[in-house]
Amino acid sequence: MLNDKTIFVTGGTGSFGKAFTKYVLTHFKPRKIIIYSRDEFKQFMMQNDFKKEFPEDFSRLRFFIGDVRDKERLIRAMEGVDYVVHAAALKQVPACEYNPDEAIKTNIHGAMNVIDASIAAGVKKVVALSTDKAVNPINLYGGTKLVSDKLFIAANAYAGSKDINFSIVRYGNVAGSRGSVIPFFKDIIEKGETRLPITDYRMTRFWISLEQGVELVIKALKEATGGETFISKIPSFKITDLAEAMLPGCEKPEVGIREGEKLHEIMVTVEDAMTTYEYEKHFIVYPQMKWNDRQSIAPGGKKVPDGFSYSSGNNTEWLSVEDIKGLLKTV
C-alpha cells in the first residue's frame, strides 16, 4: 500500500515519527518519507541513526525544517505528497496549562494549517494522531486535541469535491514514552529508593507499544474512507501492579492525583457508542454526518450496544503483575 508513495510526517523526529519511519522502511518501499519538524538537532541525530540502520534505504528520507504553524511552508513542503501523518503537537499537560496560547497555536491552528495544506497540495489521505485526553477533556491539552479531532473530521466536508479523506487514530500514553509512568518509576528505582509514589490506588492505564500505535496508523491509511476514529483493543493494568512489577515488595504511598490527571484513560464514551463498531482487534467511531459517497462502514464490524463505553477502568482484558514484568522487557 505504501510502496512508491510519498509520505509526509509532521513531528517526525518524535518517538512516534521515528518508529513509524522504521516500520515503513522495514515493510514497504516508499518513494519518499518526508520528516517535517522544527528541531534541526533532532533531525541531525535522526539522520545519523537512520544512515546506520537503513544504509540502502536512507536515500528515501527527506528532512524538512518547518513548523505546523506556518501554512505556506507546509503547502510547499507537501508538494507531490500522497499521505500525511500528523503527529506534531504540544503534549505536556503542565506546559500547555502555563502557555495556553502556544498550545492553541500548535494544536489547533497547526491542525487547520495541515488540513488546508493537504487539500491545496492534492494529498490523498491524512491521518491525525489523537489522545485519550481529548475525550471528556479536563485540561487544556485535552481541550486543544478535542478541537483538533473535530477539525480533522469536519475536514472531510471542508474538502468539498477534492479526492482526499481525513481520519483519526486515538490511543493513550505509549509504554515507556517520555512523560509516562514507567520512566518515572525507573528513575526512582535507579536512585536506590524503595518507595514508588502512587497518585491514586484506583488508577488504571492502557498498555500500548509504539509498534501497535504505528500499526493502527497503517490500518487507518489503508482502510479509512473519511471521518473515522480508530481505537486499538488493548489490555489495561493497575498502576499499583506496575509498581509491584518494577520493584517487588516496595512501599506504595498514595500521594494524591495531579492537576489535569484522570483516574482512567477513556477511549470511547457512551455518547460515541451511537456510531461505534467493534472489530476483532479495534473499534471504529464513525462520524455522525455523511458528506460523500466514499464514506462507508468497514465490513466485519458489530455495532456496540447503547450505553457502551471503553476505558482502561472497564476493560475486559487485564495484565497481571507477571504479564507486566514480561512486557517491561520489551520497553
C-alpha positions in Angstrom: 0.0 0.0 0.0 2.8 2.4 0.8 5.1 1.2 -2.0 6.2 4.0 -4.3 4.2 6.5 -2.2 5.4 9.8 -0.7 4.6 10.1 3.0 4.8 13.3 5.0 5.2 13.1 8.8 4.7 16.2 11.0 6.6 16.0 14.2 8.6 13.3 12.5 11.6 13.3 14.9 9.5 12.3 17.9 9.1 8.8 19.3 6.2 8.0 17.0 7.8 9.6 13.9 11.0 7.5 14.3 9.1 4.3 15.0 6.7 4.9 12.0 9.7 5.6 9.7 11.5 2.4 10.8 8.3 0.4 10.3 7.6 1.8 6.8 11.2 1.3 5.7 11.2 -2.3 7.0 7.9 -3.4 5.5 7.5 -1.2 2.4 9.4 0.6 -0.4 8.1 4.1 -0.3 9.2 6.7 -2.9 10.0 9.2 -0.1 9.3 9.8 3.6 9.4 13.5 4.5 10.3 14.2 8.1 8.9 17.6 8.9 9.8 19.2 12.3 11.3 22.4 13.7 14.2 21.0 15.7 17.3 20.8 13.5 19.4 19.0 16.2 16.8 16.2 16.5 16.8 15.9 12.7 20.6 15.7 12.7 20.5 12.9 15.3 17.8 11.0 13.4 19.7 11.3 10.1 22.8 9.7 11.8 20.8 6.9 13.3 18.9 6.0 10.1 22.1 6.2 8.0 23.5 3.4 10.1 20.3 1.3 10.4 19.0 1.7 6.9 22.0 2.4 4.6 20.3 1.1 1.5 17.1 3.0 2.1 18.4 6.2 3.6 18.0 7.9 0.2 14.3 7.6 0.6 14.3 10.0 3.5 14.0 13.8 3.3 14.3 16.1 6.3 12.5 19.5 6.2 12.7 22.2 8.8 9.3 23.7 9.4 6.5 24.4 11.9 2.9 23.4 11.6 2.1 27.0 12.5 3.4 28.0 9.0 0.8 27.2 6.4 2.8 28.5 3.4 5.8 26.3 4.4 3.5 23.3 4.8 2.0 23.8 1.3 5.4 24.0 -0.3 6.7 21.0 1.7 3.7 18.8 0.8 4.2 19.2 -3.0 3.8 15.7 -4.5 2.8 14.0 -1.2 0.3 11.1 -1.2 -0.2 10.6 2.5 0.1 12.8 5.6 0.5 11.6 9.1 0.1 14.4 11.6 1.9 13.7 14.8 3.2 17.2 15.8 1.7 18.7 19.0 2.5 20.3 22.3 1.7 17.4 24.6 3.0 18.2 28.1 0.0 19.0 30.2 1.5 21.5 32.7 3.3 23.3 29.8 0.1 23.7 27.9 -1.7 25.0 31.1 1.0 27.6 31.7 1.4 28.5 28.0 -2.2 28.2 26.7 -1.8 30.5 23.6 1.2 28.4 22.4 -0.8 25.2 22.8 -3.6 26.7 20.8 -1.3 27.9 18.0 0.3 24.5 17.6 -2.5 22.1 18.4 -5.5 23.9 16.9 -4.2 26.5 14.4 -1.5 24.0 13.3 -4.1 21.3 12.7 -6.1 23.7 10.5 -2.9 24.5 8.6 -2.2 20.8 8.0 -5.8 20.4 6.7 -5.5 23.5 4.4 -2.1 22.5 3.1 -3.1 18.9 2.5 -6.1 20.0 0.4 -4.1 22.6 -1.5 -1.3 20.1 -2.3 -3.6 17.4 -3.6 -2.8 14.9 -0.8 -4.9 11.7 -0.9 -5.1 10.6 2.8 -4.5 12.3 6.1 -4.3 10.5 9.5 -4.0 12.6 12.6 -2.9 11.3 16.0 -5.2 11.9 18.9 -5.1 11.1 22.6 -7.4 9.8 25.3 -7.1 13.2 26.9 -9.2 14.6 24.0 -12.1 12.5 25.4 -14.1 14.4 28.0 -11.1 16.8 28.4 -10.3 18.2 31.8 -7.1 20.1 30.8 -6.1 22.5 28.1 -4.0 19.9 26.2 -7.1 17.6 26.0 -9.3 20.6 25.0 -7.0 21.6 22.1 -6.8 18.0 20.9 -10.6 17.7 21.0 -10.8 20.7 18.8 -8.1 19.3 16.5 -10.0 16.0 16.2 -13.2 17.8 15.3 -11.4 19.8 12.7 -9.9 16.7 11.0 -13.3 15.0 11.0 -15.1 18.1 9.6 -12.3 18.5 7.0 -14.0 15.7 5.0 -16.8 18.2 4.3 -14.5 21.2 4.1 -12.6 19.5 1.3 -15.6 19.6 -0.9 -15.2 17.5 -4.1 -11.4 17.0 -3.6 -10.3 13.4 -3.7 -9.0 13.3 -0.1 -10.1 11.8 3.2 -9.2 12.6 6.8 -9.2 10.2 9.7 -8.0 9.9 13.3 -6.1 7.4 15.4 -6.6 7.6 19.2 -4.5 6.0 22.0 -3.1 6.9 25.4 0.4 7.2 26.7 2.7 4.7 24.9 4.5 2.3 27.3 7.9 3.8 28.2 7.4 7.1 26.3 8.7 10.3 27.7 6.4 11.7 30.4 4.8 8.3 31.1 4.9 6.5 34.4 7.4 3.8 33.5 10.5 6.1 33.1 9.3 8.0 36.2 9.4 4.8 38.3 12.6 3.7 36.7 14.4 6.9 37.6 13.3 6.5 41.3 14.5 2.8 41.3 17.9 3.7 39.8 18.4 6.2 42.7 18.1 3.3 45.1 14.7 4.3 46.5 12.4 1.6 48.0 9.1 3.6 47.7 7.2 4.2 44.5 4.6 7.0 44.9 1.1 6.2 43.6 -1.2 9.2 42.8 -4.3 7.1 43.4 -4.7 3.4 44.2 -7.6 3.2 41.8 -5.7 4.5 38.8 -5.5 2.4 35.6 -4.0 2.8 32.2 -4.0 1.0 28.8 -0.8 -0.7 27.6 0.1 0.0 24.0 3.5 -0.3 22.4 4.9 2.1 19.8 4.7 -0.6 17.2 1.0 -1.1 18.0 0.4 2.6 17.6 2.2 2.6 14.2 0.2 -0.4 13.0 -3.0 1.4 13.8 -1.9 4.3 11.7 -1.1 2.0 8.8 -4.6 0.4 9.2 -6.2 3.9 9.0 -4.1 4.8 5.9 -5.3 1.6 4.3 -8.9 1.4 5.3 -10.2 4.9 6.1 -12.9 6.4 3.9 -13.3 9.6 5.8 -14.1 10.8 9.3 -13.3 7.6 11.3 -11.6 7.4 14.7 -9.6 4.2 15.0 -9.0 2.8 18.5 -7.0 -0.4 19.4 -8.4 -3.1 21.7 -5.5 -3.4 24.2 -5.1 -4.6 27.8 -5.3 -2.5 30.9 -3.2 -2.5 34.0 -3.4 -1.1 37.5 -0.7 1.4 38.5 -0.2 -0.4 41.7 0.5 -3.6 39.8 3.0 -1.8 37.6 4.9 -0.6 40.7 4.9 -4.1 42.1 6.2 -5.5 38.8 9.0 -2.9 38.6 10.0 -3.1 42.3 8.6 -6.2 44.0 7.6 -5.6 47.6 8.1 -1.9 47.5 6.1 0.6 49.6 3.4 2.4 47.6 2.4 5.6 49.4 -0.7 7.3 47.9 0.3 10.9 47.2 -2.9 12.3 45.5 -3.9 12.8 41.9 -2.2 15.6 40.0 -3.9 18.5 38.3 -5.3 17.7 35.0 -4.9 13.9 35.5 -7.7 11.3 35.2 -8.2 8.0 37.1 -8.7 6.1 33.8 -7.9 6.5 30.1 -11.2 6.9 28.2 -11.3 6.0 24.5 -15.0 5.6 23.7 -17.7 7.5 25.5 -21.4 6.5 26.0 -22.2 9.2 23.5 -19.7 7.8 21.0 -21.4 4.4 21.2 -24.2 5.5 18.9 -21.8 5.3 15.9 -19.1 2.9 17.2 -18.5 -0.5 15.7 -16.4 -3.3 17.3 -13.9 -5.3 15.2 -11.6 -8.2 16.1 -8.7 -6.0 17.2 -10.1 -2.5 17.2 -13.0 -0.1 17.5 -14.0 2.5 14.9 -16.1 5.5 15.9 -17.7 6.6 12.7 -18.8 10.3 12.0 -22.4 11.1 12.7 -22.6 13.0 9.4 -22.2 11.8 5.9 -20.5 14.1 3.4 -19.8 12.0 0.3 -20.5 8.6 -1.3 -17.0 7.3 -0.4 -17.8 7.1 3.3 -18.8 3.6 4.4 -18.8 1.2 7.3 -15.9 -1.3 7.1 -17.2 -4.9 6.8 -16.8 -7.3 9.7 -17.9 -4.9 12.4 -20.6 -5.2 15.0 -22.4 -2.2 16.4 -21.7 -1.7 20.1 -24.8 -1.6 22.4 -26.3 1.6 23.6 -24.6 2.7 26.8 -21.3 1.1 25.9 -18.0 2.8 26.8 -14.4 1.8 26.6 -11.9 2.9 29.2 -8.9 1.4 31.0 -11.2 1.1 34.1 -13.9 -1.0 32.5 -11.8 -3.1 30.1 -12.3 -6.9 29.8 -8.6 -7.6 29.3 -6.2 -7.1 32.2 -2.4 -7.5 32.7 -1.2 -9.3 35.8 2.0 -8.4 37.6 3.7 -11.3 35.8 2.4 -10.1 32.5 3.7 -6.6 33.1 7.1 -8.0 34.1 7.3 -9.7 30.7 6.2 -6.7 28.8 8.7 -4.4 30.6 11.5 -6.4 29.0 10.3 -5.0 25.6 10.2 -1.4 26.6 
